[in-house]
Amino acid sequence: MNATRAFQSIETTKDDLSEQQYIAGDEISTTVYLAQQLGKPLLTEGPAGVGKTELAKAIAGSLDRPLIRLQCYEGLDETKALYEWEYAKQLLYTQLLRDQLQETLAGTKSLAEAADRLTDEEDVFFSMRFLLQRPLLRAILSDGPVVLLIDEIDRADAEFEAFLLEVLSDFQVSVPELGTLAAKHVPIVVLTSNNTRELSEALKRRCLYLFIGYPSLEQELNVVRLKVPDLAPQLARQAVELVQSLRQMDLRKLPSISETLDWAQALVTLNIDNLDQKTLETTLSVLLKHETDLRKVQRQLSRMGRDDEDETDWDDELRPPRRAQ
């Protein structure tokens, strides 16, 4: 592993990410490069499935660094994110060292004296061998540089967000039994948020901010061609145009890039060579994940099918995919 590898410029950042099959525009490349150069965490916000997590993976791959991921959820606390003592392992060692403990306590005349002797041996049982490192501590204590992905920070509580801000400020933590543990190498930190709640201004000030939205037609088409190369070019364009049209509709959940890729792969698997109404109706569930959305689009497709040669009868929200040549 090349521990000294780094992004050299904005252009090389874009090229390095491209080698990891991540198509980055100028804004993404610039922000990623600056986050590294300034040593600041990168906060990426945007709809689910637009490539926020994949960006962190691409950064790790580009720099040849391990990716350590902390998946956030409601109720996540310091213990689950930082460390826990392996009490079962400590108990097992206590049982195995019973004879040595008896020798240590031999000759003591009071409980206080016995407790004092045990206190002198605390380092045996409260040491790194019994410390179960969770993602944050693993990133801090890593022997080499890493990329730390804090995924979906908006799902965690505000209290955890405040704790996280403290950790990101100095990359050291205090373990009462061991003292202060400081980072050997400051990690590159990427936080993602799906905008389910507003993050604190303090956290945003600490980070460089990047919003990743839905891509343009050409950008998405490039992603499909890269990730699903077996899909015929004309069909790939048809599929992306259809997805782009769906995103103009009033749906509960708009299809993401990841769902576009799933659909493209499904079309390859089914050996589809052209998008017709039957194909759309039978594969829509790959793109749409709510019954109300499915029904709404199916009704629109039904209206379209009554006169598929007259485009003026089609709703402006959903234009027909062009027939592949």
N, C-alpha and C positions, 0 to 999 in steps of 0.2 A: 504494500500500500504506500502510495506517495503522499506523505503527511504534509508536504510543503506545497502541494498543488493549489493554485488559486486562479480565479478569473483574471485575465490580463487586461481586458478592455471590454467595452460594450459589445463590439462586434464579435470578439472571440467568445463572449458569454452567450450570445445568440447561437453561434456555431456549436459551442460545447453542448448547449441544451438540445440543439437539433440532433446531435449525435446520440442523444438519449431518447430520440423520437418524441421530443417535445418542441412543438412549433411556437416560438416566442416572438412577439412583435417588439417594436422598439421600446415601448413603455415597460413591458415586462423585463426585457434584457437590461435596460437602464436601471430599473429599481433593484433587481437582483444584484447587479454589479455594485451599486452604491451601498446596499446592505452589507455586502462583504467588506468593502473598503472602509466604511464608517463604523463597522462593528456593531451595527444595530439589528435587533430582531426585525423580521419582515412579517407584517400583518397583511394577509390576503383575505379579502371579503368578496362575496358574490354568491350567486345561486348555487345550489348543490349540483355537483356533476360537471362543473365547467373546467376542472383541471387544477384546482388549488392543491390538493394532496399530491397529484402527479408532479406538480412543479417542485415540491420538496424532494420527491424521489429523484427527479431529474438533476437537481442541484447536487444531491449526494452522489449520484452516479458520475456526474461531470467532474467532481472534485475527488472522486475515488475515496469517499468517506462513508463509514457506516451510518445508516439512518436509524435513529432511536425515536420511537413514536409513542407519544402519550395521547391516548384517545380519551377525550373529555366526555363527561356525562353528568346528569343531575345527581348530586350527592357525592361527587368526587371530593376527597379531602386530602390533606397533606400526607397522611399515612399511605394511601394508595398511590400517590404520585411520587413520594420521596423515598421512604424506607419503612421497614418493619423489622422488629426483632423476631428471630425464629425461636419462639419460646419452646416449641416441641424439641428442637435440636438442642437447645440449652439444657432441657430436662434430661434428654438422653445422655448428654455428656456428664451431667451431674450423677446419674446412675452408674455410668461406666467408671467414673472417678471416685466412687464411694469410698474405697479403701484409702485413697490419697487424702480425701477430705477428713476421714476419721483420724489419720495421722496428724493432719494440720490442727485439728481441734483437740488433740490429746493433751491433757494436762491443764486445760482451761478450768478455772474455778468458778466462773459465773457466766451467765448469758451475755453480759456486756463484753466480757473478754473474748468469748467465742465469736460474737458479732464483729468485734474489732479485727480479729484474725481473718474472718471471711471477707471483710471489707478490703483487706490487703490483697485478696485474691480476685477482686472484681474484674480486673483487667483480663483474666482468663475467660470469663463468661460474657463480658461485654466488650467484644473485640470485633474486627471486621469479619471474622469467620462466621459470626452469628448474625451479621447484618444483611437482611434481604434487600438488595438495592432495587428500587422502582425506577421508572424511566428518567426522572429528573436527576436523581443521584447518580445513575449510571452515566448520564451525559457529563455530569460535573467531574466524576472520578475516572473517566475514560483515559486510558494511557495515550491515546492519539486523538486528533481532531475528529469531531463527529458533526452530523447535522441532526438537530433536535426538532422534531415535528410535533407541535402541540395542536392536535387536530380537533376542530369544532369547539373552540374555546367558548363560544356563545352558549353551549349546552351546560357548562359548569356554572356554579353559583357565583354571585358577586364576591362572596367571602374568599373563595378559592382564587378568583381573579386577583384580589388584593395580595394574597400570599404569593402568587406567581410573580406579580410585579416586583416584590421584594427579592425573589430569587434571581430574576432577570437583571436586577440592578447591579449586583456584585458577583453573581455566580459562585456563591458560597452558602453553605448551610451550617447550622449549629446542631450537633447531636450531643445532648447533655452528657452522655457517658463517654464520648470520644473527643469532644471539643469541636472546633470549627474546621470544616472540610472545605477547602477551596478548589476551584477548577484547575486542573493541570493544563488544559487547553480550553479556551473559551469557544463554545460551540457556535456554529451558525444556526440561528433559531428561526423557524418558520411557523407562524401561527395561522390557522385558518378559521374562518367564521362564515356561517351561512346566513347571517343577519337575522337570526331568530330573536335576538334581543340586542339592545344597544350596549356596546362595550364602554367601559369607563374612559373618560378623557385622559386619565393618568396613564392607562395602558397604551392608548393611541399615541400619546406624546413620546412614549418610550420607543415606539416602533416607526419604521418606514411603512407607509401605507400603500397598498396596491389593490385596486378593485379589478376583478376579473369577471367580465360579463359574458353573455352569449357571443359567439364569434360571428363575423360576417359570413356570407355565403361562401366566398372564396377561401376564407380561412378554414371554415369547417370542412370544405371539400378537400383541402390539402391534408387535413388531419385524417379524414376517411381514407384517402388514397395512401397515406403513409401507414395507417394501422390495419387497413383491410385491403391489401394490394390485389387480392383475387377478385374484387368486385369490378365489373366492367366499368370503364370510365363514364359511358353515357348513363348507365344505371346509377352510378355514384352521384352524378349531378342530379338526376331525377329524385333520388332519395333525399339529398340535402335540401333541394328546393322544397320538397314536401314538408320536411321538418321545420324549415324556416317559415313556411306558411302556417304551420300549427302554432308556432310561437307568437303569431299575430292574433290568435284567437283568445277569447276569455276563458282560459282553462284553469282548473284548480292547481295543477302542476304542469308546467311547461316541460317538454322533453329536453333533457340535458345532452351534452356532447357524448357522455358515456352511453346514453340510451340510443343516440344516433349510431354509435359504433356497434352496439348490440344488434340493432336492426340491420345494419349493413352486413354483419356477420351472419345473421339469420337469412338474409336474402341469398348469400353465397351458399349456405347450407342447403337451402331449398332449391338451388339451381334456377333462381328466378332470372329471366333475361329482360323483363319489362314490367314496369309497375302498371297494373290494371286495377280495376275496382275490386275484383275478388281478392287479389293479393293484399291490397290495402286493408280490406275488411278483416281478413284472417290473420294479419300480422300486427294490427294496430296495438294489441296488448303489450307488445315489446316496447312501444314508445310511450304509451299512456298507462298510468298506474292507478287511476281512479275510475270507478264505474260511470260517474257523471260525465267525465271527460270523454270516455269511450262512446257513450250514448250520443253526446253532442256532436262528435265528429262523424259517427256513423250516420246520423240523421243528415248531416251536410253531404256526405258521400252519396246517400240515397237520392237526395235532390239533384246532385250532379249527374248521377247515373241515368236519370230520366231523359237527359238530352246531352250526352257527352260530346256532341259535336258543336254545340252552341255555347261558347264560353260566356256569353252575356247572361246565361241563366245561372252561372256559378256565383256563389257568395264571394264578395271581395275579401273575406277573411281567409278563404282557402282556395287558392288558384290551382288548377289541375297541373300535375307534373307533365312536363313535355315528353312526348313519346320518343323513346330511344330510336336512333337511326340504325 
